[in-house]
Amino acid sequence: MLAFHRNDPLKAPSASGRSALLESSTMKAIVATRTGGPEVLELREVDPPQPKAEETLVNVEACGLNFADLMTFAGQYSGGPPTPFIVGREFSGTVAATGERVMGYMDYGAFAEQVAVPNHRVWPAPPNFTSAQAAAFPVNFFTAFFAFWEAGLLRPSPDDELRFPMGRRPRVLIQAVAGGVGTAALQIAGILNLETFGTASTDSKMKVALALGLEHGIVSSRQDYVELIREQTKGEGVDAVLEMIGGDETARSIRSLAFLGRCILYGSASGEPPRFDARLLYSKLQSVWGLWLSRISSNHALMSMASAQLTRWVAEGKLKPVIGNALPFHEAAEAFRRLQQRESFGKVVLKLKD
């Protein structure tokens, strides 16, 4: 069976692998030259990485785009690096020393021909995935998995009878359901037999989500999801919201929750911090949970638990990244523009190799 996690670390580059690296004077990378939008990105020649002990050198074949990348080179991401720096979090490729197909995750620096990555942030790529699909997997599916874990929806719990009376199906609202995390969450929700509600900004994006199995679609540009959920659940609300918009939408998400409901905050794509009055939580014993994959990924026990379950689901053919756009590496600025303008569904990826 495929395993994303490993008891033994991936092999460090061999002497021959290091020699080959040293022979290469430069490599191509996508660099944020200053703080700003996609226009600050440039394809540049930079020095190749020099892997340290406990790092794996990877020849990159594809990269996955994330809203966190946009926030990082806009200077809005906590702990982000100063410019200039190599952008990007997700990648897939082959281990330089062995040729093993892998996928991985970094805080930044992934959009380059080669990357040196801590061993615990590199996983074998599913054998049936293309390089683009492997690059589209880690951030979206680990984030969605931990959102459901925090929401208490992965396994039976002692309070299930209180949260889901008479054994009814748990309900979840997935904001931006046609996006990268949204499409991943929708697939996991199907495995867990959850009743799914989802928002999307356009009818075309909603068609994608409905084709993936979404039960209750809400086009947020012309429909009020708070009212519609109240009507469709007979006033009860949903048991969990996966919220990544921020601003005033966080308060509206909380208003959609049922008794003992949980709002999982994992981003602020609007560029505004979440805003809500904590007193909203009192009457129905609701709660708000934070989710930051960059911090979770340093907890090896949690990541091992998540990767083991995701491994089983992938091996069973239940999970597959949805890719809306795949652009050449040199079109990174255009790819991020599409992501920023929400012109794509699913994941946007860059391809270094066909």
RASULFEN-V260189 format. One record per backbone hydrogen bond with DSSP energy under -0.5 kcal/mol. NH is the residue of the N-H (numbers start at 1). CO is the residue of the C=O. Records with the same first field share a line. If there is no record, write none. Layout:
BEGIN
NH: CO + CO
END
This chain:
BEGIN
18: 14
19: 15
20: 16
21: 17
22: 18
23: 19
24: 20 + 21
25: 23
27: 46
29: 44
30: 111
31: 29 + 42
32: 85
33: 31 + 40
36: 73
40: 37
41: 38
42: 31
44: 29 + 42
46: 27 + 44
51: 49
55: 52
56: 117
58: 56 + 115
59: 94
60: 58 + 113
61: 92
62: 92
63: 350
64: 90
65: 348
69: 66
70: 66
71: 67
72: 68
73: 69
74: 70
75: 72
76: 71
77: 71
78: 76
80: 77
84: 32
85: 32
87: 30
89: 64
90: 64
91: 104
92: 62
93: 102
94: 59
95: 100
96: 57
99: 95
102: 93
103: 123
104: 91
105: 121
106: 89
109: 86
110: 88
111: 87
112: 110
113: 28
115: 58
117: 56 + 115
119: 54
121: 118
122: 119
123: 103
124: 3
125: 101
129: 126
134: 130
135: 131
136: 132
137: 134
138: 134
141: 137
142: 138
143: 139
144: 140
145: 141
146: 142
147: 143
148: 144
149: 145
150: 146
151: 147
152: 149
153: 148
160: 157
162: 159
163: 159
164: 160
167: 164
168: 165
172: 195
173: 240
174: 172 + 197
175: 173 + 242
177: 174 + 199
179: 176
180: 346
183: 179
184: 180
185: 181
186: 182
187: 183
188: 184
189: 185
190: 186
191: 187
192: 188
193: 190
194: 189
195: 170
196: 194
197: 172
198: 216
199: 174
200: 218
206: 202
207: 203
208: 204
209: 205
210: 206
211: 207
212: 208
213: 210
214: 209
216: 196
217: 215
218: 198
220: 200 + 218
221: 200
222: 219
223: 219
225: 223
228: 224
229: 225
230: 226
231: 227
232: 228
233: 229
234: 231
235: 230
236: 233
238: 256
239: 171
240: 171
241: 262
242: 173
243: 241 + 264
247: 272
249: 246
250: 247
251: 275
252: 248
253: 249
254: 250
255: 251
256: 252 + 253
257: 254
258: 238
260: 284
261: 258
262: 239
263: 287
264: 241 + 262
265: 263 + 289
266: 243 + 264
267: 243
269: 244
270: 245
271: 268
275: 247
278: 276
280: 277
281: 278
282: 279
283: 279
285: 282
286: 281
287: 261
289: 263
291: 265
295: 292
296: 292
297: 293
298: 295
299: 296
300: 298
303: 299
304: 300
305: 301
306: 302
307: 303
308: 304
309: 305
310: 306
311: 307
312: 308
313: 309
314: 310
315: 311
316: 312
317: 314
318: 313
319: 313
323: 321
324: 322 + 347
325: 347
327: 349
329: 351
331: 328
332: 329
335: 331
336: 332
337: 333
338: 334
339: 335
340: 336
341: 337
342: 339
343: 338
344: 338
346: 178
347: 322
349: 325
350: 63
351: 327
352: 61 + 350
353: 61
END
